[in-house]
C-alpha cells in the first residue's frame, strides 16, 4: 500500500480530493468566468473577504445582501447562478432564505455557509435545497473547489 506524503486533503460535504503540495506553493486559479454570484451574510467584513476571494479565483460579477429581505430582493433582480448563504441571519434563517430563493429560481445553486458546525442545521439546509456547505472562514482553496464543482 503506497502512502502519499505532502498532500493536503480537502474535504467538502459533497467533494473530496487531494492537492499535492510537494511541488510548489498552491495557487489555484480559475480563468475569469462570466457568472453572477451572490453573497448573503450579515457581516460586511466577511462579505468583502468573500468578494476578494471570489475575484482571486476568477469571479468578478458579485452582488451582496445582508439579510433575508434584501437577499430576496437582490436575488430576484440580479438572478445569480450561485449564492453563498450564511445559515444564521438576522430575522429569518438561511434555511428560510434558501427555500425562498429556490421558489423564485429552482435551478439556482445555493451554497450554505456557517462558522458553526451543527449537523442538524447542515442537514436541514441541505434538505431545503442547498447544494453544498462551506465552513467559515473559508480560504481560496476551498472556495476554488466549490466554484469549480458548481460553476459548470
Secondary structure, DSSP 8 states (H G I E B T S, - for coil): -----SEEEEEETTEEEEEE-SSS------------EEEE-S-HHHHHHHHHHHHHTT---EEEESSHHHHHHHHHHH--SEEEEESS-SSS-HHHHHHHHHHH-TT-EEEEEESS--HHHHHHHHHTT--EEEESS--HHHHHHHHHHH--
